[in-house]
């Protein structure tokens, strides 16, 4: 049986994937996609700090 922490972590990962997919679906141009890449690169860089 998974612990509460494992359940929360699993739900957080699923939620993040849905959020990313929704962001990708909103891209209609290459520029939109490039801006999205910049957004997620900045988020990843902040996570490393």
ZIRARA-V766916 format. One record per pair of residues at least 12 apart in sequence whose ideal C-beta (glycine too) atoms are under 7 Angstrom apart, sorted by the first residue. I is the first residue (numbers start at 0). J is the second residue. D is the distance in whole Angstrom. If there is no record, write none. Layout:
# ZIRARA-V766916
I|J|D / I|J|D
This chain:
# ZIRARA-V766916
22|35|6 / 23|35|7
